[in-house]
Amino acid sequence: MNLSEKADQGSLRFRYIKLCIFFSGLSVFAQLYLFQPILPMAAEHFKVSAGDTSLLVSSSTIGMALGLLFFAFKADSYSRKGLMVFSLISSALLTLISTWIPSLSLLIVIGIFKGFVVSGVSAVALAYLTEEVSTLAIPMAISMYLSGNTIGGMSGRILATLIAGEFGWRNAILVIGIESLILGIIFWKLFPESRFFNPQKTDYHLKVKQMKFFLTSPYMLRLYFIAALLMGVFVSVYNYLSFRLEGAPFFLNHFIIAFIFLMYIFGVFGTMIVGRLSKRFLMNTILKVSILSMLLGAFLLLSEKLYILIFGLGLFTLSFFAAHTMASQMAALYARRGKSSATSIYWLFYYFGSSVLGSGTGYLLHAYSWNVFIAILMIAVITAFLLSTANVSKERKSTGTT
């Protein structure tokens, strides 16, 4: 084996990278959104509104955003693998601790800490892949990471809903914590160390210069705001869908609602489909089509017919992950230097969008109606589409996509 060569498809090293990066996404998103499907139970338990309980989700994403801001400066000071192992193990322990926390306020505080430590994975995962994996294999590796995110989000929601319905929501947290700890240990044992990156002392002047470059680049800023808007819309739908399905005109029980979250599997298809299409079409073209498809899916969520709503949710989910896959790849590939800074800022916007829209729209839903709620989300998606239309000419120059 030539140690100077990057991991290519078919190699043992690539298979370990692909498997472990999938597990990391699985763990992160299972923990990050485990409260999402059990918000109605938490609201009833703590006697608070939907908007207040949504802070159980937003606290983790706020912590993520703060962590990503920190790691935008410090990520290159640590071993890539060491940082990810620390993030996965410590976040799993915090999830386990959450099982025995008696108050909503303390759960929210722990959520912030958990989001902060788990952000170490998101801060360097894309940078690791672009450093360690051969150019032709990068789209597949990134798709595998995002597929892990998708399946982690899906499995976490389904497990949490089923276990909470039968054994209580605290036991649901316990199971997710144990699962995440096991995945973290597997990652620690199997994930390959970096060959093309060595930890280096943080050059704050250089980091500020890199971040200033990315934050003043119209191309990157549009990608960052697209990420914030689309993620905010996506989290908003999944935060409050359970409230919609439990009420009129559906009146579904928790068991059926749990399997509604199987729609998340369409997110895996979305990442796989665009991974292949990116070899044939401009990435920004795929991004625009994905956003328009997401808009259609959001529109179908207005329906009072369950089969139309489910179809719309599947389309909405597939389209979001397709758009997110493209936007994250475009950001990672644009950054020839300072990749960890570029991708950290991407995730920073992504999770701020999740936190702000994810909680803010809950209060809108409480004050108005589901139709008004969806209309606001559609306006956000349209704004993201308008931003994407401005990036075509820049993409041709910066990414070399044909």
C-alpha positions as CSV (number, residue, x, y, z in Angstrom):
1,M,0.0,0.0,0.0
2,N,1.3,3.4,-1.0
3,L,0.9,5.6,2.1
4,S,1.3,8.8,0.0
5,E,-1.8,8.0,-2.0
6,K,-5.3,9.2,-1.0
7,A,-8.0,6.6,-0.3
8,D,-9.7,5.4,-3.5
9,Q,-12.8,3.5,-4.1
10,G,-12.4,-0.2,-3.5
11,S,-9.5,0.2,-1.1
12,L,-9.7,-1.2,2.5
13,R,-8.9,2.3,3.9
14,F,-11.7,3.9,1.9
15,R,-14.2,1.2,3.1
16,Y,-13.2,2.0,6.8
17,I,-13.5,5.7,6.2
18,K,-16.9,5.3,4.5
19,L,-18.3,3.0,7.2
20,C,-17.1,5.1,10.1
21,I,-18.0,8.4,8.6
22,F,-21.5,6.9,8.1
23,F,-21.6,5.9,11.8
24,S,-20.5,9.4,12.9
25,G,-23.4,10.9,11.0
26,L,-25.7,8.3,12.5
27,S,-24.7,9.1,16.0
28,V,-24.7,12.9,15.7
29,F,-28.2,13.2,14.2
30,A,-29.8,10.5,16.3
31,Q,-28.8,12.6,19.4
32,L,-29.3,16.0,17.9
33,Y,-33.0,15.5,17.1
34,L,-34.1,12.8,19.5
35,F,-36.5,15.2,21.2
36,Q,-38.2,16.3,18.0
37,P,-40.9,13.6,17.7
38,I,-41.6,13.5,21.5
39,L,-42.1,17.3,21.8
40,P,-45.9,16.8,22.4
41,M,-45.1,14.4,25.3
42,A,-42.5,16.8,26.8
43,A,-45.0,19.7,26.4
44,E,-47.6,17.7,28.3
45,H,-45.1,16.6,31.0
46,F,-43.7,20.1,31.7
47,K,-47.0,21.9,31.1
48,V,-45.6,24.3,28.5
49,S,-46.3,25.3,24.9
50,A,-45.0,23.8,21.6
51,G,-42.7,26.7,21.1
52,D,-41.2,26.3,24.6
53,T,-40.5,22.6,24.2
54,S,-39.0,23.2,20.8
55,L,-36.1,24.7,22.8
56,L,-35.1,21.1,23.6
57,V,-34.2,20.8,19.9
58,S,-33.0,24.3,19.4
59,S,-30.7,24.2,22.4
60,S,-28.7,21.5,20.8
61,T,-28.5,23.3,17.5
62,I,-27.6,26.6,19.2
63,G,-24.8,24.6,21.0
64,M,-23.8,23.3,17.6
65,A,-23.6,26.8,16.1
66,L,-21.5,28.0,19.1
67,G,-19.2,25.0,18.8
68,L,-18.7,25.5,15.1
69,L,-17.7,29.1,15.7
70,F,-15.1,27.9,18.2
71,F,-13.9,25.1,16.0
72,A,-13.7,27.4,13.0
73,F,-10.6,28.8,14.8
74,K,-9.4,25.7,16.7
75,A,-10.2,22.7,14.6
76,D,-6.8,22.6,12.9
77,S,-5.1,22.5,16.3
78,Y,-6.4,19.0,17.0
79,S,-6.1,15.6,15.4
80,R,-9.0,15.1,13.0
81,K,-9.8,11.6,14.4
82,G,-9.1,12.6,18.0
83,L,-11.5,15.5,17.8
84,M,-14.3,13.4,16.3
85,V,-13.8,10.6,18.8
86,F,-14.0,13.1,21.7
87,S,-17.1,14.6,20.2
88,L,-18.9,11.3,19.7
89,I,-18.1,9.8,23.1
90,S,-18.7,12.9,25.2
91,S,-22.0,13.7,23.5
92,A,-23.2,10.2,24.1
93,L,-22.4,10.5,27.8
94,L,-24.3,13.8,27.9
95,T,-27.3,12.1,26.3
96,L,-27.2,9.4,28.9
97,I,-27.1,12.0,31.7
98,S,-30.1,13.7,30.2
99,T,-32.2,10.6,31.1
100,W,-32.2,11.6,34.8
101,I,-32.5,15.4,34.5
102,P,-35.7,16.5,36.2
103,S,-36.3,20.0,34.8
104,L,-36.9,21.5,31.4
105,S,-34.3,24.3,32.0
106,L,-31.5,21.9,32.9
107,L,-32.3,19.7,29.9
108,I,-32.0,22.8,27.7
109,V,-28.6,23.7,29.3
110,I,-27.3,20.1,28.7
111,G,-28.6,20.3,25.1
112,I,-26.4,23.4,24.6
113,F,-23.3,21.6,25.9
114,K,-24.2,18.4,23.9
115,G,-24.5,20.5,20.7
116,F,-21.2,22.2,21.4
117,V,-19.2,19.0,21.9
118,V,-20.8,17.1,19.0
119,S,-20.0,20.0,16.6
120,G,-16.5,18.8,16.5
121,V,-17.6,16.1,14.1
122,S,-19.3,18.5,11.7
123,A,-16.4,21.0,12.0
124,V,-13.9,18.6,10.4
125,A,-15.7,15.7,8.7
126,L,-15.9,17.3,5.3
127,A,-12.4,18.7,5.6
128,Y,-11.1,15.2,6.5
129,L,-12.9,13.6,3.5
130,T,-11.5,16.2,1.0
131,E,-8.0,15.8,2.5
132,E,-7.9,12.0,2.7
133,V,-10.1,10.7,-0.1
134,S,-9.2,10.8,-3.8
135,T,-11.0,13.4,-5.9
136,L,-13.2,10.9,-7.8
137,A,-14.3,9.3,-4.6
138,I,-15.1,12.5,-2.6
139,P,-18.8,12.8,-3.8
140,M,-19.4,9.2,-2.7
141,A,-17.7,9.7,0.7
142,I,-19.7,12.9,1.3
143,S,-22.9,11.3,0.3
144,M,-22.2,8.4,2.7
145,Y,-21.6,10.9,5.5
146,L,-24.8,12.8,4.7
147,S,-26.7,9.4,4.4
148,G,-25.5,8.7,7.9
149,N,-27.0,12.0,9.0
150,T,-30.2,11.1,7.3
151,I,-30.6,7.6,8.7
152,G,-29.5,8.8,12.1
153,G,-32.2,11.5,12.1
154,M,-34.7,8.9,10.9
155,S,-33.8,6.1,13.3
156,G,-33.5,8.5,16.3
157,R,-37.0,9.9,15.6
158,I,-38.6,6.5,15.1
159,L,-36.9,4.8,18.1
160,A,-37.7,7.8,20.3
161,T,-41.4,7.8,19.3
162,L,-41.9,4.1,19.7
163,I,-40.0,3.7,22.9
164,A,-41.5,6.9,24.4
165,G,-45.0,5.7,23.5
166,E,-44.5,2.3,25.2
167,F,-42.0,2.9,28.0
168,G,-41.9,6.7,28.5
169,W,-39.8,9.5,26.9
170,R,-36.9,9.2,29.4
171,N,-36.3,5.6,28.4
172,A,-36.2,6.7,24.8
173,I,-33.4,9.1,25.6
174,L,-31.5,6.3,27.5
175,V,-31.7,3.9,24.4
176,I,-30.4,6.6,22.0
177,G,-27.6,7.4,24.4
178,I,-26.5,3.8,24.6
179,E,-26.7,3.4,20.9
180,S,-24.6,6.5,20.4
181,L,-21.9,5.4,22.9
182,I,-21.5,2.1,21.0
183,L,-21.2,3.9,17.7
184,G,-18.6,6.2,19.2
185,I,-16.5,3.3,20.4
186,I,-16.6,1.5,17.0
187,F,-15.6,4.8,15.4
188,W,-12.6,5.1,17.8
189,K,-11.4,1.6,17.0
190,L,-11.8,1.6,13.2
191,F,-11.6,5.1,11.8
192,P,-8.2,5.7,10.0
193,E,-5.9,8.4,11.2
194,S,-5.2,11.4,8.9
195,R,-2.3,11.0,6.5
196,F,-2.5,14.4,4.8
197,F,-3.1,16.6,7.8
198,N,-1.1,17.3,10.9
199,P,-2.3,19.4,13.9
200,Q,-0.8,22.8,13.8
201,K,-0.8,25.8,16.2
202,T,-3.7,28.1,15.5
203,D,-2.7,31.1,13.5
204,Y,-5.5,33.4,14.5
205,H,-4.5,36.1,12.0
206,L,-4.7,33.5,9.2
207,K,-8.0,32.1,10.5
208,V,-9.6,35.6,10.6
209,K,-8.3,36.3,7.1
210,Q,-9.7,33.0,5.8
211,M,-13.1,33.6,7.5
212,K,-13.2,37.2,6.2
213,F,-12.6,35.9,2.7
214,F,-15.4,33.3,2.9
215,L,-17.8,35.7,4.6
216,T,-17.2,38.4,2.0
217,S,-17.4,36.1,-1.0
218,P,-20.8,36.5,-2.6
219,Y,-20.7,32.9,-3.8
220,M,-20.0,31.5,-0.4
221,L,-22.4,33.8,1.4
222,R,-25.3,32.7,-0.9
223,L,-24.5,29.1,-0.1
224,Y,-24.4,29.8,3.6
225,F,-27.8,31.6,3.6
226,I,-29.3,28.8,1.4
227,A,-28.1,26.3,4.0
228,A,-29.6,28.4,6.9
229,L,-33.0,28.9,5.2
230,L,-33.4,25.3,4.0
231,M,-32.4,23.7,7.3
232,G,-34.6,26.1,9.2
233,V,-37.6,25.1,7.0
234,F,-36.8,21.4,7.2
235,V,-36.5,21.4,11.0
236,S,-39.6,23.5,11.4
237,V,-41.7,20.9,9.5
238,Y,-40.3,17.9,11.5
239,N,-40.5,19.8,14.8
240,Y,-44.3,20.4,14.5
241,L,-45.5,17.7,12.3
242,S,-46.4,15.5,15.3
243,F,-48.7,18.2,16.6
244,R,-50.4,18.4,13.2
245,L,-50.9,14.7,12.9
246,E,-52.2,14.2,16.5
247,G,-54.9,16.9,15.9
248,A,-57.8,17.4,13.5
249,P,-58.4,16.1,10.9
250,F,-55.9,13.2,11.3
251,F,-56.0,12.2,15.0
252,L,-53.1,9.6,14.6
253,N,-51.6,7.7,17.5
254,H,-47.9,7.7,18.4
255,F,-47.3,4.3,16.8
256,I,-48.5,5.5,13.3
257,I,-46.8,8.9,13.7
258,A,-43.5,7.1,14.4
259,F,-43.6,5.4,11.0
260,I,-44.3,8.7,9.2
261,F,-40.7,9.4,10.0
262,L,-39.7,6.6,7.7
263,M,-40.0,9.4,5.1
264,Y,-36.5,10.2,6.2
265,I,-35.3,7.3,4.1
266,F,-36.0,9.5,1.1
267,G,-33.2,11.7,2.3
268,V,-30.8,8.8,1.7
269,F,-32.1,8.5,-1.9
270,G,-31.7,12.3,-2.3
271,T,-28.0,12.2,-1.3
272,M,-27.3,9.2,-3.5
273,I,-29.2,10.5,-6.6
274,V,-27.4,13.9,-6.6
275,G,-24.1,12.2,-5.9
276,R,-24.4,10.5,-9.3
277,L,-26.0,13.5,-11.1
278,S,-23.2,15.8,-10.0
279,K,-20.9,13.9,-12.5
280,R,-23.2,14.9,-15.4
281,F,-24.7,18.3,-14.5
282,L,-23.6,21.6,-13.0
283,M,-24.0,21.3,-9.2
284,N,-25.8,24.6,-9.0
285,T,-28.4,23.4,-11.6
286,I,-29.0,20.3,-9.4
287,L,-29.3,22.7,-6.4
288,K,-31.9,24.8,-8.0
289,V,-34.0,21.9,-9.2
290,S,-33.8,20.4,-5.7
291,I,-35.0,23.6,-4.1
292,L,-38.0,23.9,-6.5
293,S,-38.9,20.3,-5.7
294,M,-38.7,21.1,-2.0
295,L,-41.1,24.0,-2.5
296,L,-43.6,21.6,-4.2
297,G,-43.3,19.2,-1.3
298,A,-43.9,22.0,1.2
299,F,-47.0,23.0,-0.7
300,L,-48.4,19.5,-0.6
301,L,-48.2,19.6,3.3
302,L,-51.1,21.9,3.2
303,S,-53.4,19.0,2.2
304,E,-55.9,17.6,4.7
305,K,-55.7,14.2,2.9
306,L,-53.2,12.0,4.6
307,Y,-51.8,10.2,1.5
308,I,-51.1,13.6,-0.2
309,L,-49.4,14.9,3.0
310,I,-47.2,11.8,3.2
311,F,-46.3,12.0,-0.5
312,G,-45.5,15.7,0.0
313,L,-43.3,14.9,3.1
314,G,-41.4,12.3,1.2
315,L,-40.7,14.7,-1.7
316,F,-39.9,17.5,0.7
317,T,-37.4,15.3,2.6
318,L,-35.7,13.9,-0.6
319,S,-35.4,17.4,-2.0
320,F,-33.9,18.9,1.2
321,F,-31.2,16.4,1.4
322,A,-30.4,16.7,-2.3
323,A,-30.1,20.4,-1.9
324,H,-28.0,20.2,1.2
325,T,-25.7,17.6,-0.3
326,M,-25.1,19.9,-3.3
327,A,-24.6,23.1,-1.2
328,S,-22.2,21.5,1.2
329,Q,-20.1,20.0,-1.7
330,M,-20.0,23.3,-3.4
331,A,-18.8,25.0,-0.2
332,A,-16.1,22.3,0.4
333,L,-14.8,22.3,-3.1
334,Y,-14.7,26.1,-3.4
335,A,-12.3,26.3,-0.5
336,R,-8.9,25.4,-1.8
337,R,-7.4,26.6,1.4
338,G,-8.9,26.9,4.9
339,K,-11.3,24.0,4.3
340,S,-12.1,23.6,8.0
341,S,-13.0,27.3,8.2
342,A,-15.2,27.2,5.1
343,T,-17.1,24.1,6.2
344,S,-17.4,25.3,9.8
345,I,-19.0,28.5,8.7
346,Y,-21.3,26.5,6.5
347,W,-22.5,24.4,9.5
348,L,-22.6,27.5,11.6
349,F,-25.2,29.1,9.3
350,Y,-26.9,25.7,8.9
351,Y,-27.5,25.3,12.6
352,F,-28.3,28.9,13.3
353,G,-31.1,28.5,10.7
354,S,-32.3,25.4,12.4
355,S,-32.3,27.2,15.8
356,V,-33.9,30.5,14.8
357,L,-36.5,29.2,12.4
358,G,-37.0,25.9,14.2
359,S,-38.2,27.7,17.4
360,G,-39.6,30.9,15.9
361,T,-42.0,29.1,13.5
362,G,-43.4,27.2,16.5
363,Y,-44.7,30.4,18.0
364,L,-46.2,31.4,14.6
365,L,-48.0,28.0,14.5
366,H,-49.3,28.5,18.0
367,A,-50.5,32.0,17.2
368,Y,-52.0,31.4,13.7
369,S,-52.6,28.1,11.8
370,W,-50.9,25.3,10.0
371,N,-51.6,27.0,6.6
372,V,-49.9,30.3,7.7
373,F,-47.0,28.3,9.1
374,I,-46.5,26.5,5.8
375,A,-46.9,29.7,3.8
376,I,-44.0,31.3,5.8
377,L,-41.8,28.3,5.2
378,M,-42.6,28.4,1.4
379,I,-41.4,32.1,1.4
380,A,-38.1,31.0,3.0
381,V,-37.7,28.3,0.3
382,I,-38.4,30.7,-2.5
383,T,-35.8,33.1,-1.0
384,A,-33.2,30.2,-1.1
385,F,-34.1,29.5,-4.7
386,L,-33.5,33.2,-5.7
387,L,-30.1,33.1,-4.0
388,S,-29.2,29.9,-5.9
389,T,-29.9,31.5,-9.3
390,A,-27.1,34.0,-8.7
391,N,-24.4,31.4,-8.4
392,V,-24.3,29.9,-11.8
393,S,-21.6,31.9,-13.5
394,K,-19.3,31.8,-10.4
395,E,-19.7,28.1,-10.1
396,R,-18.3,27.6,-13.6
397,K,-15.1,29.5,-12.6
398,S,-14.6,28.1,-9.1
399,T,-15.5,24.5,-9.2
400,G,-14.7,23.5,-12.8
401,T,-17.9,21.4,-12.9
402,T,-19.0,20.5,-16.4
